[in-house]
Amino acid sequence: MSNISPIGGALHVASVVPDAWVHKAADKLIEKYGADAMTEAGRLLSLAVTRREQDRILIMLRVQFAVALQASAD
């Protein structure tokens, strides 16, 4: 089994999550943590990496990106 297979499967799961859900998660982080939302998103991403949860890693990258976009818009 190659190292690429699991990531390909995770990419499929992460791409199935609608953008609206990603932005809603980003909104909740911003609402709860305010200026520290990006730090919290990074912590959650780090936790997913530590646990080797590939689907969650990709989703949290999307959420972190959404938090950054929304923070830059404010």
PyMOL commands that place a pseudoatom at each C-alpha (Angstrom):
pseudoatom trace, name=CA, resn=MET, resi=1, chain=A, elem=C, hetatm=0, pos=[0.000, 0.000, 0.000]
pseudoatom trace, name=CA, resn=SER, resi=2, chain=A, elem=C, hetatm=0, pos=[1.398, 3.387, -0.928]
pseudoatom trace, name=CA, resn=ASN, resi=3, chain=A, elem=C, hetatm=0, pos=[1.486, 6.400, 1.355]
pseudoatom trace, name=CA, resn=ILE, resi=4, chain=A, elem=C, hetatm=0, pos=[-0.778, 8.274, -1.053]
pseudoatom trace, name=CA, resn=SER, resi=5, chain=A, elem=C, hetatm=0, pos=[-3.858, 6.047, -0.693]
pseudoatom trace, name=CA, resn=PRO, resi=6, chain=A, elem=C, hetatm=0, pos=[-4.982, 7.188, 2.776]
pseudoatom trace, name=CA, resn=ILE, resi=7, chain=A, elem=C, hetatm=0, pos=[-4.628, 10.837, 1.842]
pseudoatom trace, name=CA, resn=GLY, resi=8, chain=A, elem=C, hetatm=0, pos=[-6.671, 10.284, -1.307]
pseudoatom trace, name=CA, resn=GLY, resi=9, chain=A, elem=C, hetatm=0, pos=[-9.457, 8.782, 0.793]
pseudoatom trace, name=CA, resn=ALA, resi=10, chain=A, elem=C, hetatm=0, pos=[-9.275, 11.633, 3.282]
pseudoatom trace, name=CA, resn=LEU, resi=11, chain=A, elem=C, hetatm=0, pos=[-9.342, 14.165, 0.465]
pseudoatom trace, name=CA, resn=HIS, resi=12, chain=A, elem=C, hetatm=0, pos=[-12.605, 12.622, -0.710]
pseudoatom trace, name=CA, resn=VAL, resi=13, chain=A, elem=C, hetatm=0, pos=[-14.165, 12.954, 2.762]
pseudoatom trace, name=CA, resn=ALA, resi=14, chain=A, elem=C, hetatm=0, pos=[-12.936, 16.534, 3.212]
pseudoatom trace, name=CA, resn=SER, resi=15, chain=A, elem=C, hetatm=0, pos=[-14.246, 17.597, -0.179]
pseudoatom trace, name=CA, resn=VAL, resi=16, chain=A, elem=C, hetatm=0, pos=[-17.688, 16.171, 0.656]
pseudoatom trace, name=CA, resn=VAL, resi=17, chain=A, elem=C, hetatm=0, pos=[-18.047, 18.591, 3.585]
pseudoatom trace, name=CA, resn=PRO, resi=18, chain=A, elem=C, hetatm=0, pos=[-19.974, 21.577, 2.175]
pseudoatom trace, name=CA, resn=ASP, resi=19, chain=A, elem=C, hetatm=0, pos=[-18.357, 25.002, 2.205]
pseudoatom trace, name=CA, resn=ALA, resi=20, chain=A, elem=C, hetatm=0, pos=[-21.317, 26.295, 4.210]
pseudoatom trace, name=CA, resn=TRP, resi=21, chain=A, elem=C, hetatm=0, pos=[-20.438, 23.911, 7.071]
pseudoatom trace, name=CA, resn=VAL, resi=22, chain=A, elem=C, hetatm=0, pos=[-16.802, 24.991, 6.961]
pseudoatom trace, name=CA, resn=HIS, resi=23, chain=A, elem=C, hetatm=0, pos=[-17.781, 28.669, 7.152]
pseudoatom trace, name=CA, resn=LYS, resi=24, chain=A, elem=C, hetatm=0, pos=[-20.282, 27.949, 9.927]
pseudoatom trace, name=CA, resn=ALA, resi=25, chain=A, elem=C, hetatm=0, pos=[-17.515, 26.235, 11.935]
pseudoatom trace, name=CA, resn=ALA, resi=26, chain=A, elem=C, hetatm=0, pos=[-15.262, 29.243, 11.310]
pseudoatom trace, name=CA, resn=ASP, resi=27, chain=A, elem=C, hetatm=0, pos=[-18.056, 31.587, 12.459]
pseudoatom trace, name=CA, resn=LYS, resi=28, chain=A, elem=C, hetatm=0, pos=[-18.491, 29.580, 15.664]
pseudoatom trace, name=CA, resn=LEU, resi=29, chain=A, elem=C, hetatm=0, pos=[-14.757, 29.713, 16.401]
pseudoatom trace, name=CA, resn=ILE, resi=30, chain=A, elem=C, hetatm=0, pos=[-14.700, 33.466, 15.820]
pseudoatom trace, name=CA, resn=GLU, resi=31, chain=A, elem=C, hetatm=0, pos=[-17.799, 33.950, 17.972]
pseudoatom trace, name=CA, resn=LYS, resi=32, chain=A, elem=C, hetatm=0, pos=[-16.407, 31.854, 20.824]
pseudoatom trace, name=CA, resn=TYR, resi=33, chain=A, elem=C, hetatm=0, pos=[-12.712, 32.823, 20.724]
pseudoatom trace, name=CA, resn=GLY, resi=34, chain=A, elem=C, hetatm=0, pos=[-12.739, 36.242, 19.067]
pseudoatom trace, name=CA, resn=ALA, resi=35, chain=A, elem=C, hetatm=0, pos=[-9.226, 37.381, 18.223]
pseudoatom trace, name=CA, resn=ASP, resi=36, chain=A, elem=C, hetatm=0, pos=[-7.886, 33.995, 19.356]
pseudoatom trace, name=CA, resn=ALA, resi=37, chain=A, elem=C, hetatm=0, pos=[-9.983, 32.038, 16.809]
pseudoatom trace, name=CA, resn=MET, resi=38, chain=A, elem=C, hetatm=0, pos=[-6.980, 31.452, 14.543]
pseudoatom trace, name=CA, resn=THR, resi=39, chain=A, elem=C, hetatm=0, pos=[-4.972, 30.108, 17.498]
pseudoatom trace, name=CA, resn=GLU, resi=40, chain=A, elem=C, hetatm=0, pos=[-7.800, 27.738, 18.413]
pseudoatom trace, name=CA, resn=ALA, resi=41, chain=A, elem=C, hetatm=0, pos=[-8.145, 26.576, 14.808]
pseudoatom trace, name=CA, resn=GLY, resi=42, chain=A, elem=C, hetatm=0, pos=[-4.402, 25.882, 14.800]
pseudoatom trace, name=CA, resn=ARG, resi=43, chain=A, elem=C, hetatm=0, pos=[-4.701, 23.958, 18.057]
pseudoatom trace, name=CA, resn=LEU, resi=44, chain=A, elem=C, hetatm=0, pos=[-7.487, 21.810, 16.641]
pseudoatom trace, name=CA, resn=LEU, resi=45, chain=A, elem=C, hetatm=0, pos=[-5.456, 21.222, 13.485]
pseudoatom trace, name=CA, resn=SER, resi=46, chain=A, elem=C, hetatm=0, pos=[-2.442, 20.231, 15.575]
pseudoatom trace, name=CA, resn=LEU, resi=47, chain=A, elem=C, hetatm=0, pos=[-4.585, 17.819, 17.562]
pseudoatom trace, name=CA, resn=ALA, resi=48, chain=A, elem=C, hetatm=0, pos=[-5.801, 16.194, 14.341]
pseudoatom trace, name=CA, resn=VAL, resi=49, chain=A, elem=C, hetatm=0, pos=[-2.204, 15.869, 13.119]
pseudoatom trace, name=CA, resn=THR, resi=50, chain=A, elem=C, hetatm=0, pos=[-1.091, 14.319, 16.415]
pseudoatom trace, name=CA, resn=ARG, resi=51, chain=A, elem=C, hetatm=0, pos=[-3.945, 11.817, 16.235]
pseudoatom trace, name=CA, resn=ARG, resi=52, chain=A, elem=C, hetatm=0, pos=[-3.252, 11.202, 12.521]
pseudoatom trace, name=CA, resn=GLU, resi=53, chain=A, elem=C, hetatm=0, pos=[-6.880, 11.889, 11.620]
pseudoatom trace, name=CA, resn=GLN, resi=54, chain=A, elem=C, hetatm=0, pos=[-6.327, 12.652, 7.965]
pseudoatom trace, name=CA, resn=ASP, resi=55, chain=A, elem=C, hetatm=0, pos=[-9.898, 13.621, 7.141]
pseudoatom trace, name=CA, resn=ARG, resi=56, chain=A, elem=C, hetatm=0, pos=[-10.032, 16.002, 10.109]
pseudoatom trace, name=CA, resn=ILE, resi=57, chain=A, elem=C, hetatm=0, pos=[-6.662, 17.507, 9.128]
pseudoatom trace, name=CA, resn=LEU, resi=58, chain=A, elem=C, hetatm=0, pos=[-7.998, 18.519, 5.732]
pseudoatom trace, name=CA, resn=ILE, resi=59, chain=A, elem=C, hetatm=0, pos=[-11.254, 19.818, 7.169]
pseudoatom trace, name=CA, resn=MET, resi=60, chain=A, elem=C, hetatm=0, pos=[-9.432, 21.845, 9.834]
pseudoatom trace, name=CA, resn=LEU, resi=61, chain=A, elem=C, hetatm=0, pos=[-7.160, 23.322, 7.161]
pseudoatom trace, name=CA, resn=ARG, resi=62, chain=A, elem=C, hetatm=0, pos=[-10.288, 24.503, 5.371]
pseudoatom trace, name=CA, resn=VAL, resi=63, chain=A, elem=C, hetatm=0, pos=[-11.744, 25.889, 8.614]
pseudoatom trace, name=CA, resn=GLN, resi=64, chain=A, elem=C, hetatm=0, pos=[-8.483, 27.637, 9.489]
pseudoatom trace, name=CA, resn=PHE, resi=65, chain=A, elem=C, hetatm=0, pos=[-8.385, 29.188, 6.019]
pseudoatom trace, name=CA, resn=ALA, resi=66, chain=A, elem=C, hetatm=0, pos=[-12.008, 30.355, 6.431]
pseudoatom trace, name=CA, resn=VAL, resi=67, chain=A, elem=C, hetatm=0, pos=[-11.166, 31.916, 9.813]
pseudoatom trace, name=CA, resn=ALA, resi=68, chain=A, elem=C, hetatm=0, pos=[-8.236, 33.757, 8.199]
pseudoatom trace, name=CA, resn=LEU, resi=69, chain=A, elem=C, hetatm=0, pos=[-10.431, 35.007, 5.359]
pseudoatom trace, name=CA, resn=GLN, resi=70, chain=A, elem=C, hetatm=0, pos=[-13.144, 36.221, 7.702]
pseudoatom trace, name=CA, resn=ALA, resi=71, chain=A, elem=C, hetatm=0, pos=[-10.611, 37.864, 10.022]
pseudoatom trace, name=CA, resn=SER, resi=72, chain=A, elem=C, hetatm=0, pos=[-9.025, 39.714, 7.113]
pseudoatom trace, name=CA, resn=ALA, resi=73, chain=A, elem=C, hetatm=0, pos=[-12.456, 40.921, 5.980]
pseudoatom trace, name=CA, resn=ASP, resi=74, chain=A, elem=C, hetatm=0, pos=[-13.148, 42.533, 9.379]
for i in range(1, 74): cmd.bond("trace and resi %d" % i, "trace and resi %d" % (i + 1))
show_as sticks, trace
zoom trace
